[in-house]
């Protein structure tokens, strides 16, 4: 039986390295975008959004401007769904914000390498239940992709080695007009503010608890609570899916922080 492959399209810098041939190939595949990938102006089958209402509106305006009115939207905020309907989008699925897991939303066991729960106990199996969410939207997109029937998942533009997006510094390459540039500038400024807040937060944590551990931004220990990064989490999900009989998760970018954690495939590999 053929395995159903889904491509998760993210806004990392490596998007700039996708070839025209690969973009043409992806048009025929199962694709789900999230976050600021919408500024690539490339069509996908689904768009997933867990962002703020203001950012959601920017994404929806961009999708409408590009003519992607028939895209399947997976939206987590009621006001966003109302806005999408007013814009003329019809294929809208309500997603429920997580975390959908026990033990206070943390699957990791303190001072142990492996999580303390199975992923199959954490994730949702339909869109009527909260999606798994831990350390960012990617974990929830993975859950949503499984609900859509994926057996194998390939990550495109999931770099995790930079705080910046594919269009940052490349606006002239990706923007079709001044409207695109204005929206990109809005997102870039928001990201700079977010980076500043994260830095301040980590500084305060280290000052408040000098024993905080920092293993390449993957592990923080705050008041006895272990907080692992998204790289650990994606690797754990991949191992869990393979143990369940799925093909698992593949990385398509050798520069990604996940390259040493996941198996690699080219975008167009069988």
C-alpha positions as CSV (number, residue, x, y, z in Angstrom):
1,X,0.0,0.0,0.0
2,X,1.3,3.4,-0.9
3,X,2.4,5.7,2.0
4,X,0.7,9.1,2.1
5,X,3.4,11.8,2.2
6,X,2.8,15.3,3.5
7,X,5.2,18.3,3.2
8,X,5.2,20.8,6.0
9,X,6.2,24.1,4.5
10,X,7.8,26.5,7.0
11,X,9.4,30.0,6.6
12,X,13.0,29.2,7.3
13,X,15.9,30.7,5.3
14,X,16.5,27.4,3.4
15,X,13.3,28.2,1.4
16,X,15.6,30.3,-0.7
17,X,17.4,27.1,-1.8
18,X,14.4,25.3,-3.1
19,X,14.7,25.0,-6.9
20,X,12.1,25.8,-9.6
21,X,11.9,22.1,-10.3
22,X,11.2,21.3,-6.7
23,X,8.5,24.0,-6.5
24,X,6.8,22.5,-9.5
25,X,7.0,19.1,-7.9
26,X,5.5,20.4,-4.7
27,X,2.4,21.8,-6.5
28,X,1.3,18.1,-7.1
29,X,2.0,16.9,-3.5
30,X,0.1,17.2,-0.2
31,X,1.4,20.4,1.4
32,X,0.5,22.2,4.6
33,X,2.0,25.7,5.4
34,X,2.2,27.5,8.6
35,X,3.4,30.8,10.0
36,X,4.9,33.2,7.5
37,X,5.4,30.8,4.6
38,X,2.4,32.6,3.0
39,X,4.9,35.3,1.9
40,X,6.5,32.8,-0.5
41,X,3.4,33.3,-2.7
42,X,3.5,29.5,-3.3
43,X,0.3,27.5,-3.2
44,X,-0.3,24.8,-0.6
45,X,-3.3,22.6,0.1
46,X,-3.6,23.7,3.7
47,X,-2.6,26.6,5.9
48,X,-2.4,26.2,9.6
49,X,-2.6,29.1,12.0
50,X,-2.0,29.4,15.7
51,X,-0.8,33.0,15.5
52,X,-2.2,36.2,17.1
53,X,-5.3,37.7,15.6
54,X,-3.3,40.6,14.1
55,X,-0.8,38.2,12.4
56,X,-3.6,35.9,11.3
57,X,-5.2,38.8,9.4
58,X,-1.9,39.6,7.7
59,X,-1.6,36.0,6.6
60,X,-5.2,35.8,5.4
61,X,-4.9,39.1,3.5
62,X,-1.8,37.7,1.8
63,X,-3.5,34.4,0.8
64,X,-6.4,36.4,-0.6
65,X,-4.1,38.7,-2.5
66,X,-2.4,35.8,-4.0
67,X,-5.6,34.2,-5.2
68,X,-5.5,31.2,-2.8
69,X,-9.1,31.6,-1.8
70,X,-9.8,27.8,-2.1
71,X,-7.0,26.8,0.4
72,X,-8.1,24.7,3.3
73,X,-7.6,26.8,6.5
74,X,-7.0,25.3,9.9
75,X,-7.6,28.1,12.3
76,X,-7.4,28.3,16.1
77,X,-9.0,31.6,16.9
78,X,-12.7,32.3,16.5
79,X,-12.1,36.0,15.5
80,X,-9.7,34.7,12.8
81,X,-12.4,32.3,11.5
82,X,-14.9,35.2,11.3
83,X,-12.4,37.3,9.5
84,X,-11.7,34.5,7.0
85,X,-15.4,34.0,6.3
86,X,-15.7,37.8,5.7
87,X,-12.8,37.6,3.2
88,X,-14.6,34.8,1.2
89,X,-12.7,31.8,2.4
90,X,-15.0,28.8,2.6
91,X,-12.8,25.8,3.5
92,X,-12.3,26.5,7.2
93,X,-11.7,23.9,9.9
94,X,-11.8,24.8,13.6
95,X,-8.7,23.6,15.5
96,X,-8.5,23.7,19.3
97,X,-5.4,24.9,21.1
98,X,-3.6,22.4,23.2
99,X,-1.8,21.1,25.0
100,X,-3.7,17.8,24.7
101,X,-1.6,15.9,27.1
102,X,-1.4,14.9,30.8
103,X,1.1,15.8,33.4
104,X,0.6,19.6,33.2
105,X,1.6,19.9,29.6
106,X,5.1,18.6,29.9
107,X,5.9,15.2,28.4
108,X,9.5,15.1,29.7
109,X,10.6,13.4,32.9
110,X,13.0,15.5,35.0
111,X,16.7,14.4,34.7
112,X,15.8,11.6,32.2
113,X,16.6,11.5,28.5
114,X,13.3,10.1,27.4
115,X,9.8,11.6,27.8
116,X,7.6,10.1,30.4
117,X,4.5,9.6,28.2
118,X,3.8,8.1,24.8
119,X,3.0,10.5,21.9
120,X,-0.1,8.5,21.1
121,X,-1.5,9.5,24.5
122,X,-0.7,13.1,23.9
123,X,-2.0,13.9,20.4
124,X,-5.4,14.5,19.0
125,X,-7.0,12.0,16.5
126,X,-9.5,14.5,15.1
127,X,-10.0,18.2,15.1
128,X,-12.6,18.1,17.8
129,X,-9.9,17.7,20.5
130,X,-7.0,20.0,21.4
131,X,-3.9,19.4,19.3
132,X,-0.6,18.5,20.9
133,X,1.4,21.6,21.5
134,X,4.8,21.9,23.1
135,X,7.4,24.6,22.5
136,X,5.8,26.1,19.4
137,X,3.4,25.7,16.5
138,X,5.5,23.0,14.7
139,X,4.4,20.4,17.2
140,X,0.8,21.2,16.6
141,X,1.2,21.2,12.8
142,X,2.7,17.7,13.0
143,X,-0.4,16.6,14.9
144,X,-2.7,18.2,12.4
145,X,-0.8,16.5,9.5
146,X,-1.3,13.1,11.1
147,X,-5.1,13.8,11.4
148,X,-5.1,14.6,7.7
149,X,-3.8,11.1,7.0
150,X,0.0,11.5,6.7
151,X,2.1,8.4,7.1
152,X,5.4,10.1,6.2
153,X,6.1,13.8,6.9
154,X,8.9,15.8,5.2
155,X,9.9,19.2,6.6
156,X,10.7,22.0,4.2
157,X,12.0,25.3,5.5
158,X,12.2,24.0,9.1
159,X,15.7,25.2,9.9
160,X,15.7,26.0,13.7
161,X,19.2,27.4,13.2
162,X,18.2,31.1,12.8
163,X,15.6,33.5,14.2
164,X,15.0,35.0,10.8
165,X,12.7,34.2,7.9
166,X,13.4,33.4,4.2
167,X,12.3,36.9,3.1
168,X,14.4,38.8,5.8
169,X,17.0,40.5,3.7
170,X,15.5,39.0,0.5
171,X,12.4,41.2,0.2
172,X,13.2,42.2,-3.4
173,X,13.3,38.5,-4.4
174,X,10.0,37.5,-2.8
175,X,7.8,40.7,-2.8
176,X,5.6,41.3,-5.8
177,X,4.8,44.9,-4.8
178,X,4.9,47.5,-2.0
179,X,2.0,45.8,-0.2
180,X,4.1,42.6,0.1
181,X,7.1,44.7,1.4
182,X,5.0,46.5,4.0
183,X,3.6,43.2,5.3
184,X,7.1,41.6,5.4
185,X,8.4,44.6,7.3
186,X,5.6,44.3,9.9
187,X,6.5,40.6,10.5
188,X,10.3,41.3,10.6
189,X,9.7,44.1,13.2
190,X,7.5,41.8,15.3
191,X,10.2,39.1,15.2
192,X,12.8,41.5,16.4
193,X,10.6,42.5,19.3
194,X,10.0,38.8,20.1
195,X,13.8,38.0,20.1
196,X,14.3,40.9,22.5
197,X,11.7,39.6,24.9
198,X,13.1,36.1,24.7
199,X,16.5,37.3,25.5
200,X,15.3,39.3,28.5
201,X,13.3,36.3,29.7
202,X,16.3,34.0,29.5
203,X,18.5,36.6,31.3
204,X,16.0,36.9,34.1
205,X,15.8,33.1,34.4
206,X,19.5,32.8,34.7
207,X,19.7,35.5,37.3
208,X,16.9,34.1,39.3
209,X,18.2,30.5,39.2
210,X,22.0,30.4,38.6
211,X,21.8,26.6,38.2
212,X,19.9,26.9,34.9
213,X,21.3,24.5,32.3
214,X,21.7,25.5,28.7
215,X,22.6,22.7,26.2
216,X,22.6,24.5,22.8
217,X,19.3,26.1,23.6
218,X,17.7,22.7,24.1
219,X,17.4,22.3,27.8
220,X,16.4,24.6,30.6
221,X,16.0,23.6,34.3
222,X,13.8,26.1,36.1
223,X,12.7,25.4,39.7
224,X,12.9,21.6,39.0
225,X,10.9,21.8,35.8
226,X,12.7,20.5,32.7
227,X,11.9,22.5,29.6
228,X,13.2,20.9,26.4
229,X,13.4,22.5,23.0
230,X,11.5,21.9,19.8
231,X,14.4,19.8,18.3
232,X,14.2,17.3,21.2
233,X,10.4,17.2,20.8
234,X,10.4,16.6,17.0
235,X,13.0,13.8,17.4
236,X,10.8,12.2,20.1
237,X,7.7,12.5,17.9
238,X,9.6,10.9,15.0
239,X,10.7,8.0,17.2
240,X,7.2,7.5,18.5
241,X,5.7,7.5,15.0
242,X,8.2,4.9,13.7
243,X,7.5,2.7,16.7
244,X,3.8,2.9,15.8
245,X,4.5,1.8,12.2
246,X,4.5,5.1,10.4
247,X,7.3,6.1,8.0
248,X,8.2,9.0,10.3
249,X,9.5,12.5,9.8
250,X,12.3,13.5,7.4
251,X,14.3,16.7,7.1
252,X,15.0,18.1,3.6
253,X,17.6,20.7,4.6
254,X,21.1,19.5,5.6
255,X,21.8,22.8,7.3
256,X,18.8,22.4,9.6
257,X,19.4,21.9,13.3
258,X,17.3,18.7,12.9
259,X,19.7,17.2,10.4
260,X,21.5,15.1,13.0
261,X,18.3,14.1,14.7
262,X,16.1,13.0,11.7
263,X,16.6,11.0,8.6
264,X,17.3,13.0,5.5
265,X,15.5,12.9,2.1
266,X,15.5,15.3,-0.8
267,X,12.2,16.9,-1.5
268,X,11.7,14.8,-4.7
269,X,13.0,11.5,-3.4
270,X,10.7,8.5,-3.7
